[in-house]
């Protein structure tokens, strides 16, 4: 059963629905969403804090604070708030095991 995420979409539902994987589970978002919007409409957090057990959901929402870094399955990080979502993305809330 899918529960509502931290962000709940109230309007503008007529854009094309696209799919991505988050920690291995298929999720959906709308064309034109940022990665942050795609992740937070389908879940409650972007990642865990590296300084404690708290979940993080972004802070400034404009690419200045660096609180929204997430990982791709291939390893590179990206800023969720300023990266446009694309079909088939494979995202992770935790770094890959081989992350430096």
C-alpha positions, 0 to 999 in steps of 0.5 A: 500500500502506497501512502502519501508523501511529505508533499501532496499534489493538489493540482496540476495532475494533467502532465505525463506520468513517468516512472523511476526507482527509489531504493529499488522500488518503482515510483511515479512522478509527473513530467517537469517535476524536480527530483525533490518533488518526485521523491517527496510526493512518493515518500517522506524523506530524501535521505538520512542526515549524515550527522544523526538519525534524522530524516532530511527533506531539503531545506532551502529548496533552491540549491544553496544549502546542500541539504538535498544531495541524493545518489544515483544507482551508478554512484554520482550524487545530484541535488534533488531540488535543482535537478529535473526528474527524467524517466527511468532514473534510479535513485538512492536515499543512502550512498552506494557501498563504494561511495568515498 
